[in-house]
């Protein structure tokens, strides 16, 4: 426990204790005589009253988390960078779309997005196709070596990527000559083991009698998987796609090593090259960088806001808890 | 036939000993399991793991013990075994020592901050009913966004005459955050904490669901205030999640590359924010010494494993 930083916890809790503590005594008594059985009702009432301090804390946190994104967008629209406090608010005199066309002249944004899309899409494709197969086999089929495959899947998630960096570079770029190819980018990430685990967990929840009945009826395993199992685990597929998406879309190091040709670079790589090499020569470097950053961030942020229901704690928790 | 004789004892099937030749095909099926097709279904994944993860793992160790050069495809060169030479040159390199010290600073700031803040925020998030979705989404937005994109805005915020310094006014550090050799690494650590926190909040949220409400209720009946409840119910209740969060935060820290490369312009100022992975890139790929870089990778992984073991003892505590 000694490694925990206790100070922030104590401060925050002390700050809201007096008010919250007083409410607590009242609420825990009030509902009991009315309905002792309705535990849910009492805990909801309790939570509402306890929530004020938490709410303030969360609002503060949300500001810290969201402000940089707001500032990214504002900054991308400024004709000249205004770093004063007033610059954090949009002013009509200082708004332009020029930054977007400036960065688009240095790095082809659309091409970058397409490359990111092919890289990410390739990884998602391999993960979903082969992940569903192995996930189903691990959950609902009995075969020799199943334990080995399962153990392998758990172990693989612990292999640190930094250890693989040099040998993978030697193999993929030097031995196989896959530099500047989509395949070279995709290969190390091709099947996401965490997604495989998610698939297995979801398939495990389905009753095995369902599959036994289908087998007795003479359905082939592929047909069982396609017509019975997959339609029942649709939410798992969305969760796995979201989990898998984050990796390649945001990955920088590996595609940066593999691609030297700008025509094939994902947007993260070409934007990084712009930041480290070209930006210094631009008239409004920050405007252009932030414009590129907005284009790179927008698809991921939009996707996760749209599918936020599928990206909840229980899904992620089941995938990592083991 | 040899397959069949191997199959008998291995399956441990007592009925198998009494059956005659006609049932041989069935026995063969039993040897591979009731649905031998499962092997075929698993094959692509197994091949992937062996070819792209397991083999390179061994290859990394091999490279680190040999004098290794990059060559064009198909060219055979002599790569002599050099024992621990690469390890010696890694460990005696002041740059490498500096990078490990930097990671130490990073972990001391990042890990406690991550564990503390994500637990407190997850706990608060678990309590509120209003705007819950909004908060949850806003916390994981940095996590799902490319580091390259958010690095841009952090550069803008923390530059010499950036917004942070103009708010701080006379309190602004000179030289500024990312160009100050004392503050560069702490700023990177702060950035990574901010970026990753949303994921760890989700992990803690899942763990908090497993703590029964009854525990809190009986504690409040017994007069335990919220502070007592937090330390005596919540913290022990999520201990296994804390172990996981600590380990994952440490692994993320050891993997640091994008941030020193972009945020501090290649581990600057003067090596104050270099990371081991950044040096692996520099030595292995830019300077063409993959052998030294592979040795550095092995040392780094052993270091992380040691830290992880210590952390598991400290955080997991009584559980074992």
Contacts between the chains, C-beta under 8 A, distances in Angstrom:
chain1	res1	chain2	res2	distance
A	1	B	314	7.2
A	1	B	315	7.4
A	1	B	317	6.8
A	2	B	314	6.6
A	3	B	111	7.0
A	3	B	112	5.7
A	3	B	115	7.8
A	3	B	246	7.7
A	3	B	311	7.2
A	3	B	314	5.6
A	3	B	315	6.9
A	4	B	112	6.0
A	4	B	115	6.3
A	4	B	116	6.1
A	5	B	112	3.8
A	5	B	113	6.2
A	5	B	115	7.8
A	5	B	116	4.8
A	6	B	116	7.7
A	8	B	116	5.8
A	8	B	117	7.1
A	8	B	120	7.2
A	9	B	116	5.8
A	9	B	119	7.9
A	9	B	120	5.8
A	9	B	230	7.6
A	12	B	120	6.4
A	13	B	226	6.7
A	13	B	227	5.3
A	13	B	230	6.5
A	14	B	227	7.6
A	17	B	225	6.5
A	17	B	226	6.1
A	17	B	227	6.1
A	20	B	226	5.9
A	21	B	225	5.1
A	21	B	226	6.5
A	24	B	220	5.9
A	24	B	225	7.6
A	24	B	226	7.0
A	25	B	220	7.9
A	28	B	217	7.0
A	28	B	220	5.0
A	28	B	221	6.6
A	39	B	213	6.6
A	39	B	214	7.8
A	39	B	217	7.7
A	42	B	217	7.7
A	43	B	213	5.1
A	43	B	216	7.9
A	43	B	217	7.4
A	44	B	129	7.1
A	46	B	220	7.9
A	47	B	127	5.2
A	47	B	128	7.4
A	47	B	129	6.2
A	48	B	129	6.2
A	50	B	127	5.6
A	50	B	226	7.1
A	51	B	127	5.2
A	51	B	128	4.6
A	51	B	129	6.7
A	51	B	130	7.6
A	53	B	124	7.8
A	54	B	123	7.6
A	54	B	124	3.6
A	54	B	125	7.6
A	54	B	127	4.6
A	54	B	128	5.3
A	55	B	124	7.7
A	55	B	128	5.4
A	55	B	130	7.2
A	55	B	131	7.9
A	57	B	120	7.3
A	57	B	121	7.2
A	57	B	124	5.0
A	58	B	121	6.9
A	58	B	124	5.2
A	58	B	125	6.3
A	58	B	128	6.3
A	58	B	131	7.8
A	58	B	135	4.8
A	59	B	135	8.0
A	61	B	121	5.5
A	61	B	135	7.4
A	61	B	138	8.0
A	61	B	139	6.8
A	62	B	134	7.2
A	62	B	135	5.6
A	62	B	138	4.4
A	62	B	139	7.3
A	64	B	194	7.3
A	65	B	138	5.1
A	65	B	139	5.6
A	65	B	141	6.4
A	65	B	142	5.9
A	65	B	194	7.3
A	65	B	197	7.8
A	65	B	198	7.4
A	66	B	138	5.1
A	66	B	141	6.9
A	68	B	142	7.6
A	68	B	150	6.4
A	68	B	153	4.8
A	68	B	154	6.9
A	68	B	157	6.7
A	69	B	141	6.5
A	69	B	142	7.9
A	69	B	145	7.7
A	69	B	153	7.6
A	71	B	153	5.8
A	71	B	156	7.3
A	71	B	157	6.8
A	71	B	163	7.1
A	72	B	149	7.5
A	72	B	150	7.6
A	72	B	152	7.0
A	72	B	153	4.2
A	72	B	156	7.9
A	75	B	153	6.8
A	75	B	156	5.7
A	81	B	156	7.3
A	83	B	156	7.6
A	83	B	159	7.5
A	83	B	161	5.4
A	83	B	162	5.1
A	83	B	163	5.3
A	83	B	166	5.8
A	84	B	163	7.7
A	84	B	166	5.5
A	85	B	163	7.1
A	85	B	166	6.3
A	85	B	167	6.2
A	87	B	163	7.1
A	88	B	163	6.5
A	130	B	44	4.3
A	130	B	45	5.4
A	130	B	48	7.2
A	131	B	45	7.3
A	133	B	41	4.2
A	133	B	42	7.4
A	133	B	44	6.8
A	133	B	45	7.5
A	134	B	41	6.0
A	134	B	42	4.7
A	134	B	44	7.3
A	134	B	45	4.1
A	134	B	46	7.9
A	136	B	41	6.6
A	137	B	35	7.8
A	137	B	37	7.8
A	137	B	38	3.9
A	137	B	39	7.9
A	137	B	41	3.8
A	137	B	42	5.1
A	138	B	38	7.9
A	138	B	42	7.3
A	141	B	33	7.5
A	141	B	34	7.7
A	141	B	35	3.9
A	141	B	37	7.0
A	141	B	38	3.6
A	141	B	41	7.1
A	142	B	33	4.6
A	142	B	34	4.2
A	142	B	35	5.6
A	142	B	38	7.1
A	143	B	32	6.0
A	143	B	33	3.4
A	143	B	34	7.4
A	143	B	35	5.5
A	143	B	36	5.4
A	143	B	37	7.4
A	143	B	38	3.4
A	143	B	39	5.2
A	143	B	42	7.8
A	144	B	31	6.7
A	144	B	32	4.9
A	144	B	33	4.8
A	144	B	36	7.5
A	144	B	39	7.1
A	145	B	39	6.5
A	145	B	42	7.7
A	146	B	33	7.0
A	146	B	38	6.5
A	146	B	42	7.9
A	149	B	42	4.8
A	149	B	45	7.3
A	149	B	46	6.1
A	152	B	46	7.0
A	152	B	49	5.7
A	153	B	45	7.6
A	153	B	49	7.8
A	156	B	49	5.4
A	156	B	53	5.6
A	159	B	53	5.6
A	159	B	57	6.2
A	160	B	251	6.5
A	160	B	254	7.1
A	160	B	255	7.0
A	160	B	300	7.8
A	160	B	301	5.3
A	160	B	304	6.7
A	161	B	255	6.5
A	162	B	254	7.0
A	162	B	255	5.7
A	162	B	276	7.4
A	162	B	277	5.0
A	162	B	280	6.6
A	162	B	297	5.3
A	162	B	300	6.0
A	162	B	301	7.1
A	163	B	57	6.5
A	163	B	60	5.2
A	163	B	297	4.7
A	163	B	298	6.8
A	163	B	300	7.7
A	163	B	301	5.0
A	164	B	53	6.8
A	164	B	56	4.7
A	164	B	57	6.6
A	164	B	60	6.6
A	165	B	277	7.3
A	165	B	280	6.1
A	165	B	281	7.8
A	165	B	284	7.5
A	165	B	293	7.7
A	165	B	297	6.5
A	166	B	60	6.2
A	166	B	63	6.2
A	166	B	280	6.8
A	166	B	284	5.1
A	166	B	290	4.9
A	166	B	293	5.0
A	166	B	294	4.5
A	166	B	297	6.2
A	167	B	55	7.9
A	167	B	56	3.8
A	167	B	57	7.6
A	167	B	59	3.9
A	167	B	60	4.6
A	167	B	63	6.2
A	167	B	294	7.0
A	168	B	52	7.4
A	168	B	56	5.2
A	169	B	284	7.4
A	169	B	285	6.5
A	169	B	290	7.4
A	170	B	59	7.4
A	170	B	63	7.2
A	170	B	68	7.9
A	170	B	70	7.1
A	170	B	290	6.2
A	171	B	56	6.5
A	171	B	59	7.3
A	174	B	70	5.5
A	174	B	71	6.5
A	174	B	72	7.4
A	174	B	73	6.6
A	175	B	73	5.7
A	176	B	73	7.2
A	177	B	73	5.0
A	187	B	52	6.0
A	188	B	52	5.6
A	190	B	48	5.8
A	190	B	52	6.9
A	191	B	44	7.4
A	191	B	45	5.5
A	191	B	48	4.9
A	191	B	49	7.9
A	193	B	49	7.8
A	196	B	45	6.5
A	221	B	35	6.4
A	221	B	37	4.8
A	221	B	38	8.0
A	221	B	41	7.4
A	246	B	143	7.6
A	246	B	144	5.5
A	249	B	146	6.6
A	250	B	144	7.7
A	250	B	145	7.1
A	250	B	146	4.0
A	250	B	147	6.3
A	250	B	148	7.7
A	252	B	146	7.3
A	252	B	147	6.4
A	252	B	148	5.5
A	252	B	257	7.5
A	252	B	258	4.8
A	253	B	257	5.0
A	253	B	258	6.7
A	253	B	277	7.6
A	253	B	281	7.5
A	257	B	281	7.5
A	257	B	285	6.3
A	268	B	146	4.9
A	268	B	148	4.4
A	268	B	149	7.6
A	269	B	148	7.9
A	271	B	148	5.3
A	271	B	149	7.2
A	271	B	152	7.6
A	272	B	148	4.8
A	272	B	258	7.6
A	272	B	261	7.5
A	272	B	262	5.9
A	275	B	148	7.5
A	275	B	151	7.2
A	275	B	152	6.5
A	275	B	155	7.5
A	275	B	262	5.7
A	276	B	261	7.4
A	276	B	262	6.4
A	276	B	265	7.0
A	276	B	266	7.6
A	286	B	152	7.7
A	286	B	155	7.5
A	286	B	156	5.0
A	289	B	152	4.3
A	289	B	155	7.3
A	289	B	156	7.5
A	290	B	152	5.5
A	290	B	153	6.3
A	290	B	156	6.5
A	292	B	149	7.7
A	292	B	152	7.2
A	293	B	148	7.5
A	293	B	149	3.9
A	293	B	150	7.1
A	293	B	152	4.0
A	293	B	153	6.3
A	294	B	149	7.6
A	296	B	145	8.0
A	296	B	146	5.3
A	296	B	148	6.6
A	296	B	149	4.3
A	297	B	145	4.7
A	297	B	146	6.6
A	297	B	149	4.3
A	297	B	150	7.3
A	300	B	144	5.0
A	300	B	145	5.6
A	300	B	146	6.9
A	301	B	141	5.8
A	301	B	144	6.9
A	301	B	145	6.2
A	303	B	144	7.9
A	304	B	137	7.2
A	304	B	140	6.9
A	304	B	141	7.1
A	304	B	144	4.8
A	305	B	137	6.0
A	308	B	133	6.5
A	308	B	136	7.3
A	308	B	137	5.1
A	311	B	140	7.1
A	311	B	202	7.9
A	312	B	136	7.7
A	312	B	202	7.5
A	313	B	202	4.9
A	313	B	203	7.5
A	313	B	205	3.6
A	313	B	206	4.1
A	313	B	209	7.0
A	314	B	206	5.8
A	314	B	209	6.9
A	316	B	199	7.7
A	316	B	202	4.9
A	316	B	203	6.7
A	316	B	206	6.5
A	317	B	202	7.4
A	317	B	203	6.4
A	317	B	205	7.6
A	317	B	206	2.5
A	317	B	207	7.0
A	317	B	209	7.8
A	318	B	206	7.6
A	320	B	203	6.6
A	320	B	244	6.6
A	321	B	206	7.2
A	321	B	240	7.9
A	321	B	244	7.7
